[in-house]
């Protein structure tokens, strides 16, 4: 049977996950989106 993880450790683990997720999504977004002046997708953004 799996051992229960203390609530404080669960919170710490979730905060670490959110931090990692936020960094990853920001990196991907900044690598893809180049121009906010139009709604059209530019060739370099594809």
Buried (B, 14 or more C-beta within 10 A) or exposed (E): EEEEEEEEEEEEEEEEEEEEEEEEEEEEEEEEEEEEEEEEEEEEEE
